[in-house]
């Protein structure tokens, strides 16, 4: 009988943005429960205490800071971009500063992180990327600027999925309907109440986290370039 010890495999490493609250925090906690090592990128103070969790303070709306953070990370097996804000306004009352903020946070941060992390995944022959989008990407009155940034994530995901599909890397978008997070009470969305899904309740962040964790698993290597709704029936014809 051999006495050679078997070295256990190191935990897979995921980077999760917006890990201090809401959907990002739920995703980070779900991955930690599943045995991942998680690095959380957020400007807010960390809300997770776990031996396999590391927080990096990063202003995700600052392109230079995002690029520097990506360059400083150890090898990454998965990237989840969940950080987000909502600014609303109809034509004639657009929040131009808010629109610029949403573009930097939702789209530019995704581009810089993917540019810094995905090529190495492709060289290793394996990797997972998930962007948290929104059902609003299909368009909604009063939320045009927000919808545009979330629609851009779908275009980026489909384009990049096509680039790395043959190298073992998948890129997908998860698009929730109205979700029970602190964003619902943000004063910036005053006058733009969430639409309750047909199931009669808001989406729970843990439900989104479960879908994201599934998309990061080895068994979904054939799912890539997709925008997957978790909408409580909001996308159904009625």
Rosetta blueprint (number, residue, H / E / L):
1 X L
2 X L
3 X L
4 X L
5 X L
6 X L
7 X L
8 X L
9 X L
10 X L
11 X L
12 X L
13 X E
14 X E
15 X E
16 X E
17 X E
18 X L
19 X L
20 X L
21 X L
22 X H
23 X H
24 X H
25 X H
26 X H
27 X H
28 X H
29 X H
30 X H
31 X H
32 X H
33 X H
34 X L
35 X L
36 X L
37 X E
38 X E
39 X E
40 X E
41 X E
42 X E
43 X L
44 X L
45 X L
46 X L
47 X L
48 X L
49 X L
50 X L
51 X L
52 X L
53 X E
54 X E
55 X E
56 X E
57 X E
58 X L
59 X L
60 X L
61 X L
62 X L
63 X H
64 X H
65 X H
66 X H
67 X H
68 X H
69 X H
70 X H
71 X H
72 X H
73 X L
74 X L
75 X L
76 X L
77 X L
78 X E
79 X E
80 X E
81 X E
82 X L
83 X L
84 X L
85 X L
86 X L
87 X L
88 X L
89 X L
90 X L
91 X L
92 X L
93 X L
94 X L
95 X L
96 X H
97 X H
98 X H
99 X H
100 X H
101 X H
102 X H
103 X H
104 X H
105 X H
106 X H
107 X H
108 X H
109 X H
110 X H
111 X H
112 X H
113 X H
114 X H
115 X H
116 X H
117 X H
118 X H
119 X H
120 X H
121 X H
122 X H
123 X H
124 X H
125 X L
126 X L
127 X E
128 X E
129 X E
130 X E
131 X E
132 X E
133 X L
134 X L
135 X H
136 X H
137 X H
138 X H
139 X L
140 X L
141 X L
142 X L
143 X L
144 X H
145 X H
146 X H
147 X H
148 X H
149 X H
150 X H
151 X H
152 X H
153 X H
154 X H
155 X H
156 X H
157 X H
158 X H
159 X H
160 X H
161 X H
162 X H
163 X H
164 X H
165 X H
166 X H
167 X H
168 X L
169 X E
170 X E
171 X E
172 X E
173 X E
174 X E
175 X E
176 X E
177 X L
178 X L
179 X E
180 X L
181 X L
182 X H
183 X H
184 X H
185 X H
186 X L
187 X H
188 X H
189 X H
190 X L
191 X L
192 X L
193 X L
194 X L
195 X L
196 X L
197 X L
198 X L
199 X L
200 X L
201 X L
202 X L
203 X E
204 X L
205 X H
206 X H
207 X H
208 X H
209 X H
210 X H
211 X H
212 X H
213 X H
214 X H
215 X H
216 X L
217 X L
218 X H
219 X H
220 X H
221 X L
222 X L
223 X L
224 X L
225 X L
226 X L
227 X E
228 X E
229 X E
230 X E
231 X L
232 X L
233 X L
234 X L
235 X L
236 X L
237 X L
238 X L
